[in-house]
């Protein structure tokens, strides 16, 4: 696949802050922008949020798992699960 340059204009401070977050995520700006463009094409919408810190819902879910709360029933095998689902 042939790679082409993409030139975008942005505020200097925005670029600095964006680059800092990209580095903290372990990626460069080009990788993040390519991920974004491919996801937009695939999902036909602005599809995701990359965050350095989990949101409130994710934090609550992590805490639930640690406490063993709100977990689904466990099964020993696939057949057991399907039987429980009445499939």
TORDO-64580 format. One record per residue (C-alpha): residue in three letters; residue number from 0; y, z negated, x. Coordinates in steps of 0.001 Angstrom, whole numbers, m for minus. Layout:
# TORDO-64580
{r: ALA; k: NUM; v: Y; w: Z; u: X}
...
***
This chain:
# TORDO-64580
{r: UNK; k: 0; v: 0; w: 0; u: 0}
{r: UNK; k: 1; v: 3392; w: 974; u: 1360}
{r: UNK; k: 2; v: 5815; w: m1910; u: 1678}
{r: UNK; k: 3; v: 9493; w: m1355; u: 886}
{r: UNK; k: 4; v: 12579; w: m3443; u: 1433}
{r: UNK; k: 5; v: 14205; w: m5195; u: m1496}
{r: UNK; k: 6; v: 17825; w: m6153; u: m1046}
{r: UNK; k: 7; v: 19254; w: m8795; u: m3332}
{r: UNK; k: 8; v: 22630; w: m10483; u: m3360}
{r: UNK; k: 9; v: 22975; w: m14207; u: m3825}
{r: UNK; k: 10; v: 25289; w: m17038; u: m2966}
{r: UNK; k: 11; v: 24884; w: m18336; u: 605}
{r: UNK; k: 12; v: 24221; w: m21907; u: m560}
{r: UNK; k: 13; v: 21627; w: m20722; u: m3100}
{r: UNK; k: 14; v: 19813; w: m18830; u: m331}
{r: UNK; k: 15; v: 19869; w: m21900; u: 1921}
{r: UNK; k: 16; v: 18532; w: m24222; u: m762}
{r: UNK; k: 17; v: 15896; w: m21697; u: m1894}
{r: UNK; k: 18; v: 14710; w: m21174; u: 1681}
{r: UNK; k: 19; v: 14458; w: m24943; u: 2186}
{r: UNK; k: 20; v: 12217; w: m25329; u: m886}
{r: UNK; k: 21; v: 10092; w: m22342; u: 156}
{r: UNK; k: 22; v: 9532; w: m23930; u: 3555}
{r: UNK; k: 23; v: 8545; w: m27244; u: 1948}
{r: UNK; k: 24; v: 6013; w: m25325; u: m165}
{r: UNK; k: 25; v: 4681; w: m23727; u: 3040}
{r: UNK; k: 26; v: 5796; w: m20188; u: 2211}
{r: UNK; k: 27; v: 8689; w: m17952; u: 3114}
{r: UNK; k: 28; v: 11164; w: m16480; u: 637}
{r: UNK; k: 29; v: 9465; w: m13082; u: 656}
{r: UNK; k: 30; v: 6104; w: m14561; u: m354}
{r: UNK; k: 31; v: 7636; w: m16564; u: m3221}
{r: UNK; k: 32; v: 9626; w: m13594; u: m4519}
{r: UNK; k: 33; v: 6513; w: m11370; u: m4369}
{r: UNK; k: 34; v: 4478; w: m14007; u: m6225}
{r: UNK; k: 35; v: 7180; w: m14156; u: m8862}
{r: UNK; k: 36; v: 7395; w: m10370; u: m9296}
{r: UNK; k: 37; v: 3597; w: m9966; u: m9572}
{r: UNK; k: 38; v: 3386; w: m12780; u: m12110}
{r: UNK; k: 39; v: 6182; w: m11264; u: m14212}
{r: UNK; k: 40; v: 4340; w: m7928; u: m14223}
{r: UNK; k: 41; v: 986; w: m9527; u: m15031}
{r: UNK; k: 42; v: 2250; w: m11821; u: m17788}
{r: UNK; k: 43; v: 5167; w: m9724; u: m19045}
{r: UNK; k: 44; v: 7408; w: m12803; u: m18960}
{r: UNK; k: 45; v: 8918; w: m15292; u: m16529}
{r: UNK; k: 46; v: 5611; w: m17084; u: m16081}
{r: UNK; k: 47; v: 5704; w: m20190; u: m13957}
{r: UNK; k: 48; v: 7523; w: m23047; u: m12347}
{r: UNK; k: 49; v: 6876; w: m23964; u: m8714}
{r: UNK; k: 50; v: 7923; w: m27557; u: m8222}
{r: UNK; k: 51; v: 7847; w: m29942; u: m5320}
{r: UNK; k: 52; v: 7275; w: m32853; u: m7681}
{r: UNK; k: 53; v: 5023; w: m32899; u: m10745}
{r: UNK; k: 54; v: 6729; w: m33123; u: m14136}
{r: UNK; k: 55; v: 6373; w: m36113; u: m16489}
{r: UNK; k: 56; v: 3435; w: m34602; u: m18406}
{r: UNK; k: 57; v: 1503; w: m33938; u: m15189}
{r: UNK; k: 58; v: 2189; w: m37440; u: m13862}
{r: UNK; k: 59; v: 910; w: m38921; u: m17139}
{r: UNK; k: 60; v: m2231; w: m36762; u: m16989}
{r: UNK; k: 61; v: m2905; w: m37862; u: m13401}
{r: UNK; k: 62; v: m2512; w: m41506; u: m14414}
{r: UNK; k: 63; v: m4875; w: m40989; u: m17371}
{r: UNK; k: 64; v: m7541; w: m39568; u: m15067}
{r: UNK; k: 65; v: m7138; w: m42472; u: m12643}
{r: UNK; k: 66; v: m7575; w: m44922; u: m15549}
{r: UNK; k: 67; v: m10381; w: m42912; u: m17159}
{r: UNK; k: 68; v: m8294; w: m42388; u: m20321}
{r: UNK; k: 69; v: m8163; w: m39304; u: m22576}
{r: UNK; k: 70; v: m11017; w: m37601; u: m20759}
{r: UNK; k: 71; v: m13398; w: m35209; u: m22434}
{r: UNK; k: 72; v: m17007; w: m36163; u: m23004}
{r: UNK; k: 73; v: m19314; w: m35442; u: m20066}
{r: UNK; k: 74; v: m22558; w: m33490; u: m20181}
{r: UNK; k: 75; v: m25574; w: m33266; u: m17897}
{r: UNK; k: 76; v: m25916; w: m29507; u: m18308}
{r: UNK; k: 77; v: m24536; w: m26434; u: m20033}
{r: UNK; k: 78; v: m27072; w: m26551; u: m22867}
{r: UNK; k: 79; v: m26057; w: m30121; u: m23736}
{r: UNK; k: 80; v: m22439; w: m29080; u: m23941}
{r: UNK; k: 81; v: m23205; w: m26063; u: m26138}
{r: UNK; k: 82; v: m25328; w: m28235; u: m28423}
{r: UNK; k: 83; v: m22456; w: m30692; u: m28799}
{r: UNK; k: 84; v: m20170; w: m27793; u: m29706}
{r: UNK; k: 85; v: m22700; w: m26601; u: m32324}
{r: UNK; k: 86; v: m22853; w: m23197; u: m30672}
***
